[in-house]
Amino acid sequence: MKRFLLIPSMFLAGAGLAAAQMVSPTTDVLGAHLNYGRGCTACHAPHSASVTRVGFRRGEAGGGNTILWGEDVTGLYGRVIATGGGSYTEVLPTSMSATTPDVNGILSCLSCHDGNYAQNAMMKNKLYETLPASYGAGNSVPTLLGSSGSGGSFNGEHPMGLSARMTCGGPTHWDCSQANGVVSMKGAKSSRFVSNYGFFVKPGNYNGNAVIVCTTCHDQHSMNVVTVTKGSSSGLPPGNYATMFFLRGPYNPKDPNPQSNQTAQFCRQCHGDKSNEMLGSTAGTVF
């Protein structure tokens, strides 16, 4: 009798685990990008994206040809920013019509999120997400990069730009491969990581190389939820998972389980040398 009861008991335990991992957000997935009710039109101009409106310039010729970008990016054209402690230098495009991945992946983001060169951007202050108590007393998440006003630099920001490549092989990178800017996590260790967590990041493609831009890690259209679909490469059960900071993969520092490693797993998508799989541990993803 006990033998027959064991199978449904195991099934229910597994179902409970999967249910605990999944979320149904009660707030709009745009989160802070609702921009105090402005919504999509805070960034995009569905009509006349390249003309002057409301007393200030909205975008420029070419912006409407790509993503109907409605913010003024002209002050950022050709600016040189150094990220990753100055190790990576990015020269921003000189036109929204450029075909490099830093147009939609960096330039458009900085038209609001730059506190150094784009000081006339719509964003004047900071927007915060509600942080868990484990983060300490501070509840301030800065959303302006470079500085909070005059001067400053991008040295303290994560490496990004056309020279910030995601590479494969060697002791500090995944045993992956890439072609035409697409990373394939097919090695013994990288494929095991994908089955334990997934591969949610989206590198840009520059001259056939996978490069890091803002939208590699961030999905600007969903702040608090990421969806794992049936048949995806991730080994996680299909469903909606909690995330924060518009990150593309499960990333929930509010998880009540003190052993949760999902936030570390997100970073390990690129930083393979910090992963369990490359260091010989059999630990998977803990929620």
N, C-alpha and C positions, 0 to 999 in steps of 0.2 A: 504493500500500500504506500509506504513511504517513497518507494522508487517512482511511482506514478505521480506523486505530489511534487517531486523535486523539479520536474521540467516546467510546469506552469509557474512555480515559485521563482525560478531563475528568470523566466520571461518577464514576470512582473517587476523584478528588481532591475533588469535592464531597461525596461520601459520607464521606470521611475527615474533612472539616471539620465536618460535622454530628455525626459520632460524637464528635469531640473536645469539642463543646459540651455534650453530654448526659452525665448522671451517673446512677449507680445507688448511692444512699447505703448505706453499710454500718452506719449507726447509725439508731436509731429516729427517725422524722421528728418526733416530739414533742420530741426533744432535751432541753433544760433543763426543759421543762414536764412531763417525766416526774416531776419533783419527788421525786427519790430513791426511785423505785419506786411512789409513790402514784398516778401516772398521772392519769386523768381526774378521779378523786374528790378530788384535791387542790383543785380549783376547783368542781366540780359535785357536788351531792348528789342522786343518782338517786332517793332516797326521803327524804321529810320534810325538804325543803330549808329550811324556815322554822322549825324547832324546835331547841331546845338539845340538843347532843350532845357527848359526850366532855369534859364539863366546861367548854365555852366555847360561846358563841353562834355558830350557823351561819346566816348569812343573815338574812332578815327576811321578814315577810309580803309577798308580791308577787314576791320573787326567784324562788321556785319556779314562778311562773306564766309566766316568760319563758324563761330559759335554765337553770333548776334551779341557780341560783347558790348556792353553799354557804358563801361567806365573808362575814364581817361587814363591811358597808359603812356602817353607821349613823354611824360617826365622821366620815365624809366628807360627809354630807348638808349641802347648802347652803354648803359651803366655797367661798371665792372664791380662784381661782388666776389669776395673771397670767403668760402665756407670751410667748415671742418678745421678750424684753427688756422685758416689761411692756406691749407694744403691744396684746395681745389678752387680754381678761378673760373668764374662764369661771366661771359660778356653777354648781357641781355640782348635780345634781338632788336633790330632797329625798325621793325614793322610788324604789325599783326598779320601781315600776309606772308611772312616767312614760313617755311615748311618744317622747321626744326621743332622737336618736341617741347622745347622750353617756351614756346609761344603760349599754348594752352596749359602747359604743365607748370610754368613758373611765372611768366610775365603777367598773365591774367590774374593769377592769385595775388601777386604783389601790388596790383593796382589798388587793392584795399588793405592788404596785410603788411605793407611796408611802412615802417615808421621812420625810415631814414630819408629816402628820396621822394616817396609819394605822400608827402605830409598833407596835401590837400585832398586826400581820399575821403570818401564818405565816413569811414570809420574814424571816430575821434577818441574813443576810449577803449576799455577792455570789456570783453564779454566772457562770462565764466560758465563753466559747467559745474554742477554740484559734485563736489569731491567727497570721497569716503573719509570718515573720521581717521582712518589709519594713515592718511596723508599728512596729519599733523594739524596745527592751528591755522596755517596759511590756506586760504581758499581763493587764490588768485592765479588764474591761468592766463598769461599774456598772449594776446593774439596779434600783436604787432611785432614784426621781425626787424632786425637791424638795430633798432633803438626805439625809444618811446617818444622821440621828438626830433631834436636837432642832432646832427653829427652821428656818431655811432658807426657800427660795422656789422657785418654778418659772420664774423669769425667764430662766434659762439653757436652758430646754427649747424645742424646736421649737413654733411656734404651733399651738395646737389649741383646739377648743371651737366653740361655736355661732356665734361671731363671726369665726372663722378660715375665711373663704370661699375656695374655689377659683373664680376668675373667668376669663372669656374676653375676648379682644380687647385692643387697645392694644399699646404697644411692649414691655411686660413680661409679656404673657400669650399663650398659644397662640391661634391663629385658630380656636378651637373654638366650640361653642355648648352651652348647657345648658337643660334644661327639667325641672322637678320634681326637681331635685337630681342629674340624670343628665347627665354630661358626654359630648358627642359630638365626637370628634376627626375632624371631617370637612373642615376647611380644607385648603388646598393644603400648608401646612407641617406642620400637626399630623398629617394623614393620612400624610405621608411619614415622619414620626417613628414612627408606629404600624407602618408597614411595615418600618422599620429595627429596631425594638425591640418595640413593643407598648404596651399601656396596661393595667397590672395593678392599679393602685391602686383603692380603693373608697371614695370620699367618702361621708359621711353626708348625709342629706337633711333639712334643717331649713327649714320654710316655703318649700319649693321651691328652696332654695339648696344647692349642694354645699359641705359643710363638712368640715374636717379633724379627724378623731378618731384615736385610737391605731390602730384597726383599718383606717384608710385605707391605711397603709403596711405594717402588720404582720398576718400571718396567724398567730394564736396557736397554731394546730394543726399547723404545719409549720415547723421551724426551718431545715432545711438543703436543701430541695428545692422547686422550683416546677415545675408541669406546664404545658406548652404543648400544647393539644389541636389535632387536625386541624380545620380550619375556623374557628379562632379569628381574631380581627382582627390578631394579631401576625404579622409576616412571618418570624418565626423558625421553623425546622423543628420539627415536633411532637416532643415528648419531654420528659424530665425534665432540668432545669437546676439547677446548684448555686446556692445562695443562703446568706446568713448572717443572724443576728439576727432570724429569723422574718419577713424582708422578703418581700413578695408577688411580686417579679419577680426575674429573674436578677441576682445581686449576689455576685460571687465575687472578693474581693481576693486570693485565693490563686492566681488564674489565673497560670500561669508566663509568659504572654506580657506583656512590659513595655508593649506598645502597647494592651493591653486597656482598653476604655472602658466596660465594662458597668456598673460601679458608678456612674459618672457618668450613664449613661443612665437608671438608676433614678430619680435625683433630677430629671432633666429631664422626667419625666412631668408634673410640676407647674410646674417652673421653666423654662418654654419659652424665656425670653430667654437662657438659658445653653446652648441647644442648637445643634448643628451646622446644623440645618435653618433656624433663624431667623437665623443669622449667615452664611449663604451657603456653608457647607462641604458638600461632597458625602460626607463620611465617614459611614458607617453604624455598625453595631454590630460591634465587634471583640472576639473572644474569644481 
